[in-house]
Amino acid sequence: MSRAFQVVNGIVLTVVVVLTLYPFVNVIARSFSDEHSIQAGQVNLWPRGFNTTTYQRVLGDPVFWTNYGNTVLYTVVATAISMVLTTCFAYVLSKKHLKGRTALVAVAVFTMFFNGGLIPNYVLVSSLGLRNSIWAIVLPNAISVFNLLVMKAFFESMPVELEEAGAVDGLSTYGNLLRIVLPLSKAVVATMTLFYAVSFWNSWFSAFLYLDDADMFPVTIYLRNLIAGATGGTDITAPSEMTLQVAANIQAVTIVLTALPIVMVYPFIQRYFVSGVTLGAVKG
């Protein structure tokens, strides 16, 4: 019975893996295929009519690398600020003796379901003088309530005796956090860092809304404009061969270029991922 279960389980998991990987492999194949094969629907798991025209056009544009550097900068700064704020806030909320703790949690949860709206947020960012600056990207979404609650639950699950022992040894509140709590929280910290980094890396609407200077755009805006230009057809009466090729696989190329850095980083964080989410989601 056990042997049969292992065989069935292996088959089911193999099918799930294949179904999960197929779209990614297909996108990569489309990004290297020529226009005619893509239009004819002949591309599955292997490129047809191997072509790198779109990659050459995108990677050969200096603006692309400028915007790519902006994305790296925004992601690093925003993730660092978000982790500091989220960690401090979650650590405070994990203390059951804190006066007003229930009200603080209620305020945080309230923002998960209600917000001021697009126009009030735009007015607020503009009135604070944050438009056309990195802070317009970094600050409005600095704390994710979901991540906050996961970290709060993780900190609550830690033995109180550890911090009591630290206090006996003369550690302050911040000393306990930095020297006891965080070293024991590598799993949840790594997981939340990944969540924030992916969110900021893929974000484009904030930049689209608050940035006017093209030299400050993240790479997601650059690729969005490239897709709009390629698929919109600036000269539909006499499109060039390069224009047709770019329009055919620009979406696949943009997916590959934006996902590649995260895919390269993920294996180094993956070992913390499951334990970080489960330990922070279940108290015990």
N, C-alpha and C positions, 0 to 999 in steps of 0.2 A: 504493500500500500504506500509506504514511504517512497519507494523507488518510483512508482507511477506518479506520485505527486511531484517529485523532483523533475521528472521528464515533462509533464504537462506544464509545470511552472516555468521551466526553461524555454519551452516552445512559446508560451504566451509572452514572456518577457522579450524573447527574440523578435517576435512580431511587433511588439510595442516599440522596441528600439528601431526597427526598420521603418515603421510608419513615422516615427519621430524624426529620423535622420533624412528621410526622402526629400522633404521640402528644402532642407538646407543644401543637400547635394544638387538638387535640381536648380536652385538659384545660382550656385557656383557654376554649374554647367552652362546655364543661360548667359551668364556674364562673359563667358569665353566663346560663345557661339556667334555665327554670322546672322545677318538680318533675315535672310530667306528661310533658314532653318527655324528660327524663332517664330516667324510669321506663319510658317506651315505647321507648327506644333510638333516638330520632329525631335525636340530636345528633351531628354529624360534624365539619365544619370551621367551622360558623357557629352562633352561639347561636340557640336556638329559644325563643320566649317570653322575651325579654330580661328578666332579673331580677337585682337587686343586693341582695336581702334578706340573704344570708349575709355579703356584704362589709360591709354597713351594721352588722350585728350585731357582727362581729369588730372592725372598725375603730372602732366607736363605744364599745368597752369600754376604759376606762382601764387595766385590768389587762393588756390586750394590749400597750399601748405601754410599760408598765413592763417586761414580760417581753421585749419587743423590744429595749429599751435594755440589758437584762441580756445578751442574746445578743450585741449589738454589743460590749459591754465584754468579755465572756468571749472572744470571737473575737479581738479586737485584742490583749488581754493574752496569751492563750495562744499566738497566732501569733508574737508578738514573742519570748516566752520560748523557744518551740520553735526558732525560726530561730537565735537566739543559741547555744543548746546544740548544735543539729545542725551549725551551721557550724563551731563550735570543735572539736567532736568529729571531724567529717569532715576538717578541716584537719590535725588531729593524726594521724589514721589514714592520711592520704595520704603521710606521711613514712616512707619505707622504712627509714631508719636508726633509727627509734624502737625502743628496747628494749621488748619485750613487746607489740609491735604485733599479732602473730598472735593472742595470747591475747585482746586487746581486741576484735579483729574477731570472734573465735569467740564471745565472750560476747554481743556485739551480735546476731550471727546466731542464736544459741541462743534468744534471746527472741522471735524471729520464729515459732518453732515450739512453744515451751513457755512457759507462764506459771503463776503461782501458783494461779490459779483465782479464782472470784468471791468466795467466802467469805474466803479469806486476804487478798485485796485489800481487801475491806470492813473486815476487822479491822485491817489495817495503816493504812488511811486514818483510821479511828476512833481508833486508839491514838495517832496523830500529831496528833490534835486538828484535823483538816482538815475534818470534816463541817460542813455549813451555812456554807461559806465558798467564795470563788472559787477557792481553791487546790485544793479537791477536784476541780474541773473542769479546772484548768490543768495541774497537776503530774503526775498519774498517766500521762498520754499525751503528755508533753512531747517525746519523741523517737520518730519513726517510723523504724524500721530501714531500710525501703525507701528513704525520702528520704535517710537517712544514707549508704547505699551509693551512691546516685546522685551525691550531692555529693562523696563520696570519690573516685569514679572521675573526676569532672570536675576536681577539684583535681590528681589524678595526671597528667592529660593536659596540664597546663600546663607550659611549658618551665622547667626548674630554673634556667636561667641568669637568668631574671627576678628571682628571689629572691636569687640569688647577687650580682647587681648591686646590689640593694637593701641587702644585708648589707655590701657594700663601701662603700656610701654612708652606713653607720651606722645602718640601720634594724634594730630588734629583730624578734623573731618576730611580735609583735603589730603592729608597724609594717608588716611585709611583708604581713600578712593584711589590714590595714585600708587600706593605701595602694597596694598592687599587686594582690593576689589578688582582693579583692572588687570593685574597679572593673572588672576583666576578667571577672567572673562574674555579670554582671547577668542573663543569660539563665537560668542555673540557680537563682539566688536568687529571681527573679520566679516561676519555675515552682514551686519548693518552697513559696514563700509562698502561692501559689494552692492548692496541695494541702493545706497545713495549714489555711488559712482555710476552705475548703470542708468539711474534716473536722470542725473545731470548730463551724462554723455549723450543720451538720446533726446534730451529736451531741445525743442526748437521754438515753441510758441512764445516763451518769454522773450527770447532774443528778437523774434519777429515783431513783437509788440513794443518793446522798449528801446531797441537799437536802430539808429538811422545810418550810422557810419558803417559802410561795407567792410572796412578794415577791421571792425570789431565783431563781425558775424562769426558764429561758430560754424563748423563744417556742415552741420545739419541744414542750416539756412542756405549755404552754398549749393549743396546737393539738391535741395528742394527747388532752388531757382534753376538749376541745371535741368532737372526733370521737367519743370514747367516750360522752359525754353525748347527742350527737345521734343516734347509731346505736343506743345502748342503749335509748333510750326511757324517760325518767323518768316519763312519764304516758301509757302506751300506750292507755289506755281512752278518752281524749279528747284526742288530739294537736291542737295548734293548727296553723293554716296555716303560720305562721312556722316552727314546729318541723319540720313536714314538709319545707319548703323547705330549711332548714338541713341536715337529715339527708340530703337528696337530693344536694346538691353540696358538702358540707363538705370532702370529701377533695380535690376539684379546687381549691377555694379555698385550702386549706392548702398544696397544692403550689405554687400560683402565688405566694402570699405568702412562702413560705420560699425559693423559687428566685429570685425577682425581684432581690434585691440581688446575688447571685452573677452572674446573667446581665448585670446592668448593669456589674459590675466586669470581667468576663471579657474584653470587647473590648480593654480597655486593656493586658491582660497577654498576650493571645493571640499577639502577634507574637514573644514570647519563648518560648512554650510548646514548639513543636516543636524548636527549637534547644537549649533547655535540657534536654529529655529525651534527645535523641539524642547531644548532646555529653557528657552525663554517663553515658550507657549504653555508649558505645563508646570505648575508649581508642585514641588514634592521633595 
